[in-house]
Amino acid sequence: MENLRRTHRLTELSEANIGETVTVMGWVQKNRNKGGIIFVDLRDISGILQIILEESVCGPESFQKGEKLRSEFVIAVRGTVFLRAGAVNENIKTGSIEVRADFIEILSEAETPPFPIEADSRTKEELRLRYRYLDLRRPDLQEKIILRSKITADIRSFLSRENFLEIETPILNKSTPEGARDYLVPSRVHPGSFYALPQSPQLFKQLLMCSGYDRYFQIAKCFRDEDLRADRQPEFTQIDLEMSFADVEDVLLINERLLKEVCKNAIGIELSLPLPRLRWKEAMERYGTDKPDTRFEMELVDVSALLKECEFAVFSNALESGGSVRGINAKGQAEMPRKKIDALVDFAKGYGAKGLAYLAIMPDGSYKSSFMKFMKESELTDLVNEMSGEAGDLLFFAADRNDLVFSVLGALRLKLAKQMELIDESKFNFLWITEFPLLEYNEEEERFVAVHHPFTMPMEEDLPLLDIGDLGKIRAKAYDIILNGTELGGGSVRIYQRDIQEKMFSVLGLSEETAQNRFGFLLDAFRYGVPPHAGLAYGLDRLVMLLAKAESIREVIAFPKIKDASCLLSNAPDFVDEKQLEELWIVVKEPD
């Protein structure tokens, strides 16, 4: 490299450079030796450029090197830019030009890769992740990683212009087990003591508000030791922000402008503001979920009032026990084969349903149903009318306690939409969900737990319910941002009065001693003047995944983990030396 200096990335060259002598470098995508002339497709992070090697131009030494080239060799090329002698390649940015080399140098040879380095690879993901450094050379994956970088830069730029300060918070924290499972780090200096990796910077960003830094943000690494899914990793990146002297409206408005700018710059989409909003209760009743996909209709309908006198035991028993009967209308699906209907019934059972009732309105207006023999004709007519049923429609019903009915029909709605191809994949539907429940009852622990976290402020009008113990009815000043049925992030107005925070810990079953032990540094800070504050955190990985239309979060993370939280590339986690364990005062027990 001593006498070589790259002058351009490959796609920085265009017809404007014709006649110039340039030096380019990259990987050999493929080469074709036509006898006396060698065509090389050279690739770098920017794209592909065609290189021409002719012995009469580059000389015998460079031509011999050209004859040795194979896929993924790394080379340097010096030559002159010409218009293509052959047909223009419309599929690449440099398709109208080529570089005729007068010199090449092989910088690094390569073995044959275990899979082709090409876009839309059909190679199994496990093999690609094992050789992730090769997988990351694929153009489509590089586009996603580049998009991630651009989005991150846009976020930093926007928040900096809005007077947010980027401040780092600690990675080695105190464990506060009131949420997901912590990753623990043993301390060598304090035998038997452990740090916890942060699940979020929550407590420290609240302390920054106490410290007078009234607008904070951080692109923060966070860690949660929980089961993985397509959109979840054990370590993830969070866009974290907090604002003093702010309420719900302040947080939502500034984040809407942030999303508008990011979407315009990243994918060329103009968001219309303000974004739609739904209260949690309405979202559950209409869609069966607090993260609804609004790119299609098929909303839930509560038919409980019509069925109070119904003799169908499944419906009547659910209503008598305080539950509900709700349905969805699969338009035009009346002639769905029985095998497919049975598969949907089994699908519903997977979400806890005992079954799934259905009623098909045939093209001739007659009914086919799993329960019509238990119903009066007038009841069936009223039911069909309430469901806006027409000839050709297929109606599904779930009957049970409300949370189960919502879960079943919410999942069934999505499955049917995919099956019926109702989802417009070109849409980006953002949505705020507000006024979540503050607390929910955990049957296993036999106590109320925080829906978001224990630092969320109740709605002011619901504060008296904390005193009288009517905990299930308290609404939170909390909000989530949803995109196409996926939660991008969430936040809340925080409790900033010590007495309300202590009361919150009490209803969560934390004694004064336990609360002081876990959160004493926060409670002590509340004694010295705390501004009202609120914030929000996005999952950066999820945001990029959805904007890039990637199928998995792993596609937008350079070195992701797989479902068991292991890394196929580095084989982490792994065993460590006995000496390291001794220094940490740790003994590993052999499994039974």
Sequence and secondary structure as in RCSB ss.txt:
>XXXX:A:sequence
MENLRRTHRLTELSEANIGETVTVMGWVQKNRNKGGIIFVDLRDISGILQIILEESVCGPESFQKGEKLRSEFVI
AVRGTVFLRAGAVNENIKTGSIEVRADFIEILSEAETPPFPIEADSRTKEELRLRYRYLDLRRPDLQEKIILRSK
ITADIRSFLSRENFLEIETPILNKSTPEGARDYLVPSRVHPGSFYALPQSPQLFKQLLMCSGYDRYFQIAKCFRD
EDLRADRQPEFTQIDLEMSFADVEDVLLINERLLKEVCKNAIGIELSLPLPRLRWKEAMERYGTDKPDTRFEMEL
VDVSALLKECEFAVFSNALESGGSVRGINAKGQAEMPRKKIDALVDFAKGYGAKGLAYLAIMPDGSYKSSFMKFM
KESELTDLVNEMSGEAGDLLFFAADRNDLVFSVLGALRLKLAKQMELIDESKFNFLWITEFPLLEYNEEEERFVA
VHHPFTMPMEEDLPLLDIGDLGKIRAKAYDIILNGTELGGGSVRIYQRDIQEKMFSVLGLSEETAQNRFGFLLDA
FRYGVPPHAGLAYGLDRLVMLLAKAESIREVIAFPKIKDASCLLSNAPDFVDEKQLEELWIVVKEPD
>XXXX:A:secstr
 TT      GGG  GGGTT EEEEEEEEEEEEE SSEEEEEEEETTEEEEEEEEHHHHHHHHHHHHHH  TT EE
EEEEEEEE SS   TTSTTTTEEEEEEEEEEEE     SS   SS  S HHHHHHTHHHHTTSHHHHHHHHHHHH
HHHHHHHHHHHTT EE    SSB    SSS   EEE SSSTT EEE  S SHHHHHHHHHTT  EEEEEEEEE  
S   TT  SEEEEEEEEEES  HHHHHHHHHHHHHHHHHHHH     SS  EEEHHHHHHHHSSSS   SS    
EE GGGGTT   HHHHHHHHTT EEEEEEETT TT  HHHHHHHHHHHHTTT S  EEEEE TTS EEESSGGGS
 HHHHHHHHHHTT  TT EEEEEEESHHHHHHHHHHHHHHHHHHTT   TT   EEEEE  BSEEEETTTTEEEE
SS TTB B GGGHHHHHHT GGG BBSEEEEEETTEEEEEEEEB   HHHHHHHHHHTT  HHHHHHHHHHHHHH
GGG    EEEEEEEHHHHHHHHTT SSGGGGSSS   TTS  TTT  S    HHHHHHTT       
